[in-house]
Amino acid sequence: MVDQLNAKQLAELFRQLGAKEPEQWADSQIEEGIPQLARFLFLKLAWQTAISPNDSSWIEAEIGEAATSGPRMSTGAILARMRAKGILDDEIIELVRQMQYRTMFGLLELLEDPRTDSLGSPIAAEITWALCQIHPDGQTVVGVIDGMHEDALTMDPTGREMRPQA
């Protein structure tokens, strides 16, 4: 169905989904054959897994979890110590968001370049992968989605491209 949209319809879909410069995304998909809608959607959803720059409620929740014996119990304890030392929630959020972006960027690069040859095993070096778009029937591969690390910063929902708030 997406491949049946003309440039104007596709640009409108990008606009509805919140894309900046929707015409450029649409033109690239139509003229260059790059699955830009799939790239855009993946990056948009990836950013939704990151904490919001205006939400500190997770800090209190993590501190509350510190009393448990779960695998992340040290996170809350560390956050509590940071607060006790006068580190502001905004600074904690900024630090965590920067680390989340670093991890996201690394995973996006890893999707495109598995680097399995760096593990020292000839068998492992033969293993590779890719993120691809499939038809709704789940059977037919439409195309490989790559180069997402190139657009990751521009998709920062704050519009700041991970720069500090002014």
Residue pairs with C-beta under 8 A, 6 or more apart in sequence:
2 10
2 37
5 13
6 30
7 23
7 26
7 27
7 30
8 26
10 25
10 26
10 29
10 30
10 37
11 22
11 23
11 25
11 26
11 27
12 22
13 22
13 26
13 37
14 22
14 23
14 25
14 26
14 37
14 40
15 22
17 40
17 41
17 44
18 44
19 25
19 40
20 154
20 159
25 36
25 37
25 40
26 36
28 34
28 36
29 35
29 36
29 37
33 143
34 147
35 133
35 142
35 143
35 144
35 145
38 133
38 142
38 143
38 145
39 145
39 147
39 148
39 151
40 151
40 155
42 131
42 145
42 148
43 148
43 151
43 152
43 155
44 155
46 104
46 108
46 152
46 155
47 104
47 155
47 156
47 157
48 157
49 100
49 104
50 97
50 100
50 101
50 104
51 58
51 93
51 96
51 97
51 100
53 93
53 94
53 97
53 158
53 165
55 93
56 89
56 90
56 92
56 93
59 79
59 83
59 89
59 92
59 93
62 72
62 75
62 76
62 79
63 76
63 77
63 79
63 80
63 83
64 76
65 72
65 73
65 75
65 76
66 73
66 74
66 75
66 76
66 77
66 79
66 80
67 73
67 76
79 92
82 92
83 89
83 92
90 165
94 164
94 165
97 162
98 162
101 152
101 153
101 156
101 162
104 152
105 149
105 152
108 148
108 149
108 152
109 149
111 129
111 130
111 131
111 146
111 148
112 130
112 146
112 147
112 148
112 149
114 127
114 128
114 129
116 124
116 125
116 126
116 127
116 128
117 124
117 125
119 125
130 144
130 145
130 146
131 144
131 145
131 146
131 148
132 141
132 142
132 143
132 144
132 145
133 141
133 142
133 143
133 145
134 140
134 141
134 142
135 142
153 161
153 162
154 161
156 162
158 165
